[in-house]
Amino acid sequence: MIDYTEKIPNNVDLGRDRVLQRALEHWQPAYLDWWYDMGPDESKELEVYLRTAISVEPDGWAQFGYVKMPEYRWGIFLQPRDQNRQVNFGIHKGTPAWQEVPGEYRSTLRRVIVTQGDTEPASVEQQRLLGGSCPSLYDLRNIFQVNVEEGRHLWAMVYLLHRYFGRDGREEAESLLERRSGDADNPRILGAFNEPTPDWLAFYMFTFFTDRDGKFQLCALAESGFDPLARTCRFMLTEEAHHMFVGETGVARILQRTCEVMNEHKVEDPSDVRALGVIDLQTIQRYLNFHFSVTIDLFGSDASSNAATYFTTGLKGRYEETTIDDDHVLKDAEYPVSEVSGGKIVTRNIPALTAINERLRDDYIHEIQAGVTRWNGIIEKNGIPFRLTLPHKGFHRAIGNFAGQHISPEGDVLSEESWNNRRDKWLPSAADHAFVESLMSGRVIEPGKFANWIAPPIRGINQQPLNFEYVRFN
């Protein structure tokens, strides 16, 4: 039997729900089997300085201490309920938020929850081998923190499936542990979560770009008229912020170190920079191009009947829905989307209801650009005449209006031959991956020490010094 107050911190009264108890008693061992099989490699006996959520209160959602990850207390938390909350958009706008699943939307809502839930274990699987090449104990601790919190986010979605969807929910929860990132026969649902994460530059890019997609998807779900889903996602967002912090500061530290070495040795040519054991700025740009392009595909097609259905029925809103100055029904509204016509990229207006994905993608791109601007501030401060840029939203796309098109980072429509001739200028090549992985052939685990290719952070975690023993090897 599971001690629900000790093993699973929660504010959903797990101990009183016998049906839910039996479901979780069956699911938890399977989850631990998955963690042992697909969680961080060779980490089971390590003691890690982790943050654990034990309540939603300000002093309870971030308790720090040493934990062996298989013993981490994956809790289930919902933001406190607002008794007066209403559905804020769609055809049910102004009605009380739903506390139970509306029967007519059952299958659609289940699909939304399963798709979100599938991303959580997928990212753990993608990152499971990176501990063997960590650049410091600080970074090793950070990736482990990301991993356990992705696991907790899986628990959050599985709770909803078990609590509100009966046998179908239990079967979906089991399937979440059966799919595998990159598996040819049973892959994860979304394409970006089947891409390998072979090195730490890829990991930092993933947590900056793809976890930020997670933020925007969670924000849209946090607007849901299904109140338990909305409250679950709002609490998840408190943890997602750290994942994005890891990504943005990780890339920033790589940029800082590269710039320091370039200035110290007065070199600019990428081959000369690489010879000094740091990652050249051009390679960082190619990694940026790749991760940006595969991530914006996650938002779906530019025009989507599914997205229109989610919005109209009140299941999934827009980013910061209640702050938008419109009628929140969108019956006659329009929104601009881009496509290729006559060998050029053109913009046309389509019904805003079908452009929900595109609006969320545009909101995301706006925030991503702010982060890239901060990275460029580091390069500028070091006096180096190079700037990172976001490619055009049509670049390297596999979903939506630009799927199958050959678009340059500048937004030019190219022939297939021209694209193939320049591809390695814009996207990481096999040689790029081999070089980056060669820098990360070993790990740095002496407290306070950092690999040559990355600068130390400005400060430690939870006010600890940089030479703190963030991970204990027994």
C-alpha positions as CSV (number, residue, x, y, z in Angstrom):
1,M,0.0,0.0,0.0
2,I,1.1,3.5,-0.8
3,D,1.3,6.1,2.0
4,Y,-0.2,9.0,0.1
5,T,0.9,11.7,2.5
6,E,4.5,10.5,2.6
7,K,5.2,9.1,-0.9
8,I,2.9,11.3,-2.9
9,P,2.5,14.8,-1.5
10,N,-0.8,16.2,-2.8
11,N,-3.6,18.6,-2.3
12,V,-6.3,16.4,-4.0
13,D,-7.2,14.2,-1.1
14,L,-5.8,11.1,-2.6
15,G,-6.1,9.1,0.6
16,R,-9.9,9.2,0.6
17,D,-10.4,8.1,-3.0
18,R,-10.4,4.3,-3.0
19,V,-10.8,3.9,-6.8
20,L,-8.0,6.3,-7.4
21,Q,-5.9,4.5,-4.8
22,R,-6.2,1.2,-6.6
23,A,-5.4,2.8,-10.0
24,L,-2.3,4.5,-8.6
25,E,-1.2,1.3,-6.8
26,H,-1.2,-0.4,-10.2
27,W,0.4,2.5,-12.1
28,Q,3.2,3.6,-9.6
29,P,5.3,0.4,-9.9
30,A,5.1,0.6,-13.7
31,Y,6.2,4.2,-13.5
32,L,9.2,3.2,-11.4
33,D,10.1,0.5,-13.8
34,W,10.0,3.0,-16.6
35,W,12.2,5.4,-14.5
36,Y,14.8,2.7,-13.8
37,D,14.8,1.7,-17.5
38,M,14.6,5.1,-19.2
39,G,15.4,7.7,-16.5
40,P,18.9,9.3,-16.2
41,D,21.6,6.7,-16.8
42,E,23.7,5.5,-13.9
43,S,22.1,7.9,-11.5
44,K,20.1,5.6,-9.2
45,E,22.5,5.7,-6.2
46,L,23.5,9.3,-6.5
47,E,22.4,11.8,-3.9
48,V,21.2,15.0,-5.6
49,Y,20.4,18.4,-4.2
50,L,16.9,18.7,-5.5
51,R,13.9,20.9,-5.2
52,T,10.7,19.0,-4.2
53,A,7.2,20.4,-4.2
54,I,5.3,19.4,-1.0
55,S,2.5,22.0,-1.3
56,V,1.3,24.9,-3.4
57,E,2.1,27.4,-0.7
58,P,5.1,29.8,-1.3
59,D,7.1,28.0,1.4
60,G,6.1,24.5,0.3
61,W,6.6,24.2,-3.5
62,A,10.4,24.4,-3.3
63,Q,11.9,22.3,-0.5
64,F,15.6,21.7,-1.1
65,G,17.6,18.7,0.1
66,Y,19.6,15.6,-0.9
67,V,17.5,12.9,-2.6
68,K,18.1,9.7,-4.5
69,M,16.1,10.2,-7.6
70,P,14.1,6.9,-7.5
71,E,13.0,8.0,-4.0
72,Y,11.9,11.5,-5.2
73,R,8.4,12.4,-4.0
74,W,6.5,12.9,-7.2
75,G,3.5,14.9,-5.9
76,I,0.2,15.9,-7.4
77,F,-0.8,19.5,-7.0
78,L,-3.5,21.8,-8.3
79,Q,-3.7,25.5,-7.7
80,P,-6.4,26.4,-5.2
81,R,-9.9,26.5,-6.7
82,D,-11.6,29.7,-7.5
83,Q,-15.3,29.1,-6.7
84,N,-16.4,31.9,-9.0
85,R,-14.2,30.9,-12.0
86,Q,-16.0,30.8,-15.4
87,V,-15.3,29.5,-18.9
88,N,-13.7,32.6,-20.4
89,F,-14.0,31.9,-24.2
90,G,-15.9,30.0,-26.8
91,I,-19.5,29.1,-27.0
92,H,-19.7,28.4,-23.2
93,K,-18.2,31.8,-22.3
94,G,-19.7,33.1,-19.0
95,T,-20.9,29.7,-17.7
96,P,-19.3,28.2,-14.5
97,A,-16.1,26.3,-15.1
98,W,-16.5,22.5,-15.3
99,Q,-15.5,20.5,-12.3
100,E,-16.3,17.2,-14.1
101,V,-15.6,16.3,-17.8
102,P,-18.4,17.4,-20.1
103,G,-19.6,14.2,-21.7
104,E,-19.8,15.6,-25.2
105,Y,-16.1,16.6,-25.0
106,R,-14.7,13.6,-23.3
107,S,-12.7,12.1,-26.1
108,T,-11.4,15.4,-27.3
109,L,-10.3,16.5,-23.8
110,R,-8.6,13.1,-23.2
111,R,-6.6,13.5,-26.4
112,V,-5.5,17.0,-25.2
113,I,-4.3,15.6,-21.9
114,V,-2.6,12.6,-23.4
115,T,-0.7,14.7,-25.9
116,Q,0.6,17.0,-23.1
117,G,1.4,14.1,-20.9
118,D,3.3,12.3,-23.6
119,T,5.9,15.1,-23.8
120,E,6.9,14.8,-20.2
121,P,8.5,11.3,-20.2
122,A,9.7,11.8,-23.7
123,S,12.1,14.6,-22.7
124,V,13.5,12.4,-19.9
125,E,14.2,9.7,-22.4
126,Q,15.9,12.1,-24.8
127,Q,18.2,13.4,-22.1
128,R,19.0,10.1,-20.2
129,L,22.6,9.8,-21.3
130,L,23.8,13.3,-20.8
131,G,24.9,12.9,-17.2
132,G,28.0,11.0,-18.5
133,S,29.3,14.2,-20.1
134,C,28.2,16.9,-17.7
135,P,30.3,20.1,-17.6
136,S,30.0,20.5,-13.8
137,L,28.1,19.3,-10.7
138,Y,26.0,22.4,-11.0
139,D,24.8,21.4,-14.5
140,L,24.4,17.8,-13.5
141,R,22.2,18.8,-10.7
142,N,20.2,21.0,-13.0
143,I,19.5,18.3,-15.6
144,F,18.4,15.9,-12.8
145,Q,16.1,18.6,-11.5
146,V,14.5,19.0,-15.0
147,N,14.2,15.2,-15.2
148,V,12.4,14.7,-11.9
149,E,10.0,17.6,-12.6
150,E,9.2,16.3,-16.0
151,G,8.3,13.1,-14.2
152,R,6.1,15.0,-11.8
153,H,4.4,16.7,-14.7
154,L,3.7,13.2,-16.1
155,W,2.1,12.4,-12.7
156,A,0.0,15.5,-13.0
157,M,-1.5,14.4,-16.3
158,V,-1.9,10.8,-15.2
159,Y,-3.8,11.9,-12.1
160,L,-6.3,13.7,-14.4
161,L,-6.6,10.6,-16.6
162,H,-7.2,8.3,-13.6
163,R,-9.5,10.6,-11.7
164,Y,-11.7,11.7,-14.6
165,F,-11.6,9.2,-17.4
166,G,-12.1,5.7,-15.9
167,R,-10.9,2.7,-17.8
168,D,-10.0,4.7,-20.8
169,G,-7.9,7.0,-18.7
170,R,-6.1,4.1,-17.0
171,E,-5.3,2.6,-20.4
172,E,-3.9,5.9,-21.7
173,A,-1.8,6.3,-18.6
174,E,-0.3,2.9,-19.2
175,S,0.4,3.8,-22.8
176,L,2.3,6.9,-21.7
177,L,4.9,4.5,-20.1
178,E,5.0,2.2,-23.2
179,R,5.9,4.7,-25.9
180,R,9.6,5.5,-26.3
181,S,11.3,8.6,-27.8
182,G,12.6,7.8,-31.2
183,D,11.3,4.3,-31.3
184,A,10.5,3.2,-34.8
185,D,7.5,1.1,-33.8
186,N,6.1,3.0,-30.9
187,P,7.4,6.6,-30.9
188,R,6.3,9.6,-28.9
189,I,3.3,11.5,-30.3
190,L,5.0,14.8,-31.3
191,G,8.0,14.9,-33.7
192,A,10.3,17.1,-31.7
193,F,10.2,14.6,-28.8
194,N,11.6,11.9,-31.1
195,E,14.7,13.9,-31.9
196,P,17.9,12.9,-30.2
197,T,19.5,15.2,-27.6
198,P,23.1,14.0,-28.0
199,D,25.1,16.8,-26.3
200,W,24.7,19.6,-23.8
201,L,24.4,22.4,-26.4
202,A,21.4,20.5,-27.7
203,F,20.1,20.1,-24.2
204,Y,20.3,23.8,-23.5
205,M,18.7,24.6,-26.8
206,F,16.0,22.1,-26.0
207,T,15.2,23.6,-22.6
208,F,15.2,27.1,-24.0
209,F,13.2,26.5,-27.1
210,T,11.1,23.3,-26.5
211,D,10.4,23.8,-22.8
212,R,9.2,27.3,-23.7
213,D,6.8,25.7,-26.1
214,G,5.7,23.7,-23.1
215,K,5.2,26.9,-21.3
216,F,2.9,28.3,-24.0
217,Q,1.0,25.1,-24.3
218,L,0.5,25.0,-20.5
219,C,-0.6,28.6,-20.5
220,A,-3.2,27.8,-23.2
221,L,-4.4,24.8,-21.2
222,A,-4.4,26.8,-18.0
223,E,-7.3,28.8,-19.6
224,S,-9.3,25.7,-20.1
225,G,-13.0,25.6,-19.0
226,F,-12.2,22.2,-17.5
227,D,-11.1,23.6,-14.1
228,P,-9.0,20.6,-12.8
229,L,-6.8,20.8,-16.0
230,A,-6.5,24.6,-15.7
231,R,-5.5,24.4,-12.0
232,T,-3.0,21.6,-12.7
233,C,-1.3,23.5,-15.5
234,R,-1.0,26.7,-13.5
235,F,1.0,24.9,-10.9
236,M,3.2,23.1,-13.5
237,L,4.1,26.5,-14.8
238,T,5.9,27.4,-11.5
239,E,8.4,24.5,-12.3
240,E,8.6,25.0,-16.0
241,A,10.3,28.4,-15.4
242,H,13.4,26.7,-14.0
243,H,13.7,24.5,-17.1
244,M,13.7,27.6,-19.4
245,F,16.2,29.3,-17.0
246,V,18.5,26.3,-17.4
247,G,18.3,26.6,-21.2
248,E,18.8,30.3,-21.5
249,T,21.6,30.6,-19.0
250,G,23.3,27.4,-20.4
251,V,23.5,28.9,-23.9
252,A,24.5,32.3,-22.4
253,R,27.4,30.6,-20.5
254,I,28.6,28.9,-23.7
255,L,28.5,32.2,-25.6
256,Q,30.4,33.9,-22.8
257,R,33.2,31.4,-22.7
258,T,33.5,31.4,-26.5
259,C,33.7,35.1,-26.6
260,E,36.3,35.2,-23.8
261,V,38.5,32.7,-25.7
262,M,38.1,34.6,-29.0
263,N,39.2,37.8,-27.4
264,E,42.0,36.3,-25.4
265,H,43.5,34.6,-28.5
266,K,42.3,37.2,-31.0
267,V,40.7,34.7,-33.3
268,E,37.5,34.8,-35.4
269,D,37.7,32.0,-37.9
270,P,35.5,29.1,-36.7
271,S,38.2,26.5,-37.2
272,D,40.6,28.6,-35.1
273,V,38.0,28.9,-32.4
274,R,37.3,25.2,-32.4
275,A,41.0,24.5,-32.1
276,L,40.9,26.2,-28.7
277,G,38.3,23.8,-27.3
278,V,35.2,26.0,-27.4
279,I,32.1,26.1,-29.6
280,D,32.3,28.6,-32.5
281,L,29.4,31.1,-32.8
282,Q,28.4,29.8,-36.3
283,T,27.8,26.3,-34.9
284,I,25.7,27.8,-32.1
285,Q,23.6,29.6,-34.8
286,R,23.1,26.3,-36.7
287,Y,21.9,24.6,-33.5
288,L,19.6,27.6,-32.8
289,N,18.1,27.2,-36.3
290,F,17.4,23.5,-35.9
291,H,15.8,23.7,-32.4
292,F,13.7,26.8,-33.3
293,S,12.4,25.2,-36.5
294,V,11.4,21.8,-35.0
295,T,9.9,23.5,-32.0
296,I,7.6,25.8,-33.8
297,D,6.3,22.8,-35.7
298,L,4.9,21.7,-32.3
299,F,2.3,24.4,-32.4
300,G,0.6,22.5,-35.3
301,S,-0.8,23.6,-38.7
302,D,-1.3,27.3,-39.4
303,A,-5.0,26.6,-40.1
304,S,-6.4,24.0,-37.8
305,S,-9.9,22.7,-37.4
306,N,-8.8,20.9,-34.3
307,A,-7.5,24.1,-32.7
308,A,-10.8,25.8,-33.6
309,T,-12.7,23.0,-31.9
310,Y,-10.6,23.2,-28.7
311,F,-11.2,26.9,-28.6
312,T,-14.9,27.0,-29.5
313,T,-15.7,24.2,-26.9
314,G,-13.8,26.0,-24.2
315,L,-11.1,23.2,-23.8
316,K,-8.0,25.2,-24.7
317,G,-7.6,29.0,-24.9
318,R,-5.0,31.4,-26.2
319,Y,-2.0,32.7,-24.4
320,E,-3.2,35.0,-21.6
321,E,-6.7,34.7,-22.9
322,T,-8.4,37.0,-20.4
323,T,-6.1,39.9,-21.3
324,I,-6.9,39.9,-25.0
325,D,-9.2,42.8,-26.1
326,D,-11.8,41.0,-28.2
327,D,-15.0,39.1,-27.7
328,H,-13.3,35.7,-26.9
329,V,-15.7,34.0,-29.3
330,L,-14.0,35.0,-32.7
331,K,-17.0,34.3,-34.8
332,D,-16.2,36.9,-37.4
333,A,-12.5,37.7,-36.6
334,E,-9.6,37.1,-38.9
335,Y,-5.8,36.5,-38.3
336,P,-2.9,36.7,-40.8
337,V,-1.0,33.6,-41.8
338,S,1.8,33.1,-44.3
339,E,2.2,30.6,-47.2
340,V,4.1,30.1,-50.4
341,S,2.4,31.3,-53.6
342,G,4.0,31.9,-57.0
343,G,7.5,31.3,-55.6
344,K,7.2,33.9,-52.9
345,I,6.0,34.0,-49.3
346,V,2.7,35.9,-49.0
347,T,0.4,36.7,-46.1
348,R,-3.4,36.4,-46.1
349,N,-6.1,36.6,-43.5
350,I,-8.1,33.5,-42.5
351,P,-10.8,33.0,-39.8
352,A,-9.2,33.6,-36.4
353,L,-10.8,30.5,-35.1
354,T,-8.8,28.3,-37.4
355,A,-5.6,30.3,-36.8
356,I,-5.4,29.7,-33.0
357,N,-2.2,27.7,-33.5
358,E,-0.6,30.5,-35.5
359,R,-1.4,33.1,-33.0
360,L,0.1,31.0,-30.2
361,R,3.2,30.4,-32.4
362,D,3.5,34.2,-33.0
363,D,3.3,34.9,-29.2
364,Y,6.0,32.3,-28.7
365,I,8.3,33.7,-31.4
366,H,8.0,37.2,-29.8
367,E,9.2,35.8,-26.4
368,I,11.9,33.7,-28.0
369,Q,13.2,36.8,-29.8
370,A,13.6,38.6,-26.5
371,G,15.8,35.7,-25.3
372,V,18.0,35.8,-28.4
373,T,18.4,39.5,-27.9
374,R,19.7,38.8,-24.4
375,W,22.2,36.3,-25.8
376,N,23.3,38.9,-28.4
377,G,23.9,41.3,-25.5
378,I,26.7,39.0,-24.3
379,I,28.4,38.9,-27.7
380,E,28.0,42.7,-28.1
381,K,29.5,43.3,-24.6
382,N,32.5,41.3,-25.6
383,G,33.0,43.5,-28.7
384,I,32.6,40.7,-31.3
385,P,30.8,41.6,-34.6
386,F,28.5,38.7,-34.7
387,R,24.8,38.4,-33.9
388,L,22.5,35.4,-33.5
389,T,19.3,35.6,-35.5
390,L,16.0,33.7,-35.6
391,P,15.4,32.1,-39.0
392,H,12.1,32.8,-40.8
393,K,9.2,30.9,-39.5
394,G,9.0,29.0,-42.7
395,F,12.6,27.6,-42.4
396,H,13.0,23.8,-42.1
397,R,9.3,23.2,-41.4
398,A,7.6,19.8,-41.6
399,I,4.1,20.8,-40.5
400,G,1.7,23.5,-41.8
401,N,1.8,25.8,-44.8
402,F,5.6,25.6,-45.2
403,A,5.8,21.8,-45.0
404,G,7.7,20.5,-48.1
405,Q,8.9,24.0,-49.0
406,H,12.5,25.1,-49.1
407,I,12.8,28.4,-47.3
408,S,16.1,30.1,-46.4
409,P,16.6,31.6,-42.9
410,E,16.1,35.0,-44.6
411,G,12.7,33.9,-45.9
412,D,13.6,33.3,-49.6
413,V,11.9,30.4,-51.4
414,L,14.5,28.1,-52.9
415,S,14.7,25.2,-55.2
416,E,15.5,21.8,-53.7
417,E,18.9,21.8,-55.3
418,S,19.8,25.2,-53.8
419,W,18.5,24.2,-50.4
420,N,20.6,21.0,-50.4
421,N,23.7,22.9,-51.5
422,R,23.4,25.3,-48.5
423,R,21.8,23.0,-45.9
424,D,25.0,22.5,-43.9
425,K,25.5,26.2,-43.7
426,W,22.2,26.6,-41.9
427,L,21.7,23.3,-39.9
428,P,24.1,21.3,-37.8
429,S,26.1,18.8,-39.9
430,A,27.4,15.4,-38.9
431,A,30.8,17.1,-38.5
432,D,29.3,19.8,-36.2
433,H,27.7,17.1,-34.0
434,A,30.9,15.2,-33.9
435,F,32.9,18.2,-32.9
436,V,30.5,19.3,-30.1
437,E,30.4,15.7,-28.8
438,S,34.2,15.5,-28.8
439,L,34.3,18.4,-26.4
440,M,32.0,16.5,-24.1
441,S,33.7,13.1,-24.1
442,G,34.1,13.1,-20.3
443,R,32.4,14.7,-17.3
444,V,33.6,17.3,-14.8
445,I,32.5,16.3,-11.3
446,E,34.9,18.1,-9.0
447,P,33.0,20.7,-7.0
448,G,33.5,24.2,-8.3
449,K,35.1,23.1,-11.6
450,F,33.7,23.6,-15.1
451,A,34.5,22.3,-18.5
452,N,36.6,24.5,-20.7
453,W,33.8,25.1,-23.2
454,I,31.3,26.8,-20.8
455,A,31.6,29.7,-18.3
456,P,30.5,29.3,-14.6
457,P,27.1,30.6,-13.7
458,I,26.7,33.9,-11.9
459,R,25.4,32.3,-8.8
460,G,24.6,28.8,-7.4
461,I,21.2,27.1,-6.7
462,N,19.3,28.2,-3.7
463,Q,22.0,30.6,-2.6
464,Q,24.6,27.8,-2.4
465,P,28.2,28.6,-3.5
466,L,29.4,27.4,-6.9
467,N,31.7,24.9,-5.3
468,F,28.8,23.3,-3.4
469,E,28.5,19.5,-3.7
470,Y,25.3,19.5,-5.8
471,V,25.6,15.8,-6.5
472,R,27.1,13.2,-4.1
473,F,28.8,10.1,-5.6
474,N,28.7,7.3,-3.1
